[in-house]
Amino acid sequence: MGMYCTLRRVTMDKLESYLEDSHKLEQDFFSNEVTQAPSLDIDKSWDGIIFLLTGSSFENAVENKMSHVILGSASVDENQDLGYGPARYLLPEEVKSLNEKIKAIGIEDLKLRFNPQEMKEQSVYPDIWDEQNSFDYLEEYFVKLQSFFQHASWANEAIVIIIN
């Protein structure tokens, strides 16, 4: 088992309904029904991406605004544990701001930031960074994340994030 990260694009109306009743979020995210809300599963890459964006593991990067790409800026309900803490979210304005920042980051930039030794020292999850294809793993999900943020930005949507 591991900690997986899922991001879902939602309207402000939907986010507000989650903030009013967090059980609606739980029902939406964990039901077996097909949902129309676009989502992105970034597997276990989330902490590695945080490292590439901030130079720190998630535990040390919380104050860095770039960590919000994965960690969101606020909790939906602090008392609701969905696996690895509460769901977090970004408002549409935050999505747009972060989108501008991450779309400017190229693969060469990421390669320069990739430091397997430092990642191991900081216990960046999932501790696979000395494996041959570990950068490719992060690159694949980062590119998907860039596209996901771009589309959420164009649609003026919020993003809800769950790590479970």
N, C-alpha and C positions, 0 to 999 in steps of 0.2 A: 504494500500500500504506500501511498505517497501523498504529497500535497499538490493538488492541481489547481490551476487558476482559470476561471471562466469570466469573461466580460460580456455584458449584454447591453445593447443600445436600447434605450427607452425614451419615450416622450416625457416631457415635464409632468404632464397629467399622471402618467403611470408612476413616475418617481414620487410624486406627491401622495399618491394612494399608498405606496410602500411606506412612506414616512408616517402616514396616519395609522397604518395597520401593517406591521412588518410580517405578519403571517401570510399576507397576500403575496409578498415577495417569495417566501418559502414555498408556497403552493405553486407559483409560476415557475420557479427555478427547478423544483424537484418533482413536478408532475410528469407522468408518462405521456401526456398529451403533446402533440406537435404545437410549437409556438411560432408565431409570426415574427417575433422580435429577433433581429439579427444578433447572433452571438459568436464569440470566438473563444475556443479552448486553446490556451497556450501551454498545456501540459505542465511539466515541471520546470519550464524555462524561466518562470517569473522572477526568481531571485537572481539568476544570472543576468537577466535583462536589467534588473535594478542596479546590479553592479556595473554593467556597461554604461548606464546612464548617470550614475552617481559616484562610482569608485568605492562603494561600500555595499555590504550585505544589507538586507532589509532592516535588520535590527539597528543598524547604525545610520541608515539613510532616511529615517522618518522625517527629519526636519528639512531634507532636501526636496524642493518642489518637484524635481524630475521623478522622484520616487512615486509621486501621485499617479503617474501613468499606470502603475500596477497596484498601488495601495489606496488610490482614491484620496479625497481630501477630508471626508467625513464619514461617520458610520450611519447606517440606516437606523439601527437599534442596538445600542451598546450591550443590551441584555440578551440579545439573540445570537447564539453561537451556531454557525452553519458549517462547522467542521474545523476551521482554524480561525475562529473569531467571527465577528459580525460581518455582514455585507457592508461594503463601502461604496461610495459613489463620487461622481464628478458632475457638476452642473454644466450645461451647454457652453457657458462662457469659458469654463476651465478646460473643457474638451477642445475648444477652438484654440486657446492659448497653448496648451500642450501639443496640439497637432502642429502648430507653427514651429515649435521647437524640435519635435521628433522628425518631422519631414525634412528638416535640414541636415539630419545625421545620415551620412552615407556609410556604406559597408566598410570602406577604408578607415573611417573614423572609429567604427566599432572594433576593427582589428587592432588598432592602436591602443584601445582601452582594454582589450582582452588580456588578462594577466592570470594564467592558471595558478601560479604560485601564490599570488596575493589572494585569489579567490579561495584557495584551499586554506590559507592562514585565517581568513575571515569566516570560514565554514559556510561559504555560499552554497545554498541548497541547489541541486541534489548531490554535490560533491562528486562530479564526474569530469572535472575540468582538465585532468591529465589524460583523458582519453582522446584518441586521434580526431574524432569528428565532433568534439564538443563545441567548437566555435560554429560549425555548420548548423548544429542544432539551434543555437541561439539566433543565428542569422535568419534561419527559416521563420522562426516565430516573431522576430523583430520586424521583418518585412510585412508579415501578416498584420501585426499590430499597427504599423504605420498606415496600412490601407484601411483597417478598421476605424482608426481615429479620423482619417480623412473623410470617410463616408459619414460618420457620426457628426463631424463638424459641418459638412454640407447640409445634413438633414436637421441641424440645430437640435441634436438629441443629447440627453444625459447618458452616462455610462454607469452601470452597476457592476461591481466586481466582487466575486466570491472566491476565496481560497479554501478548498476543502480536501 
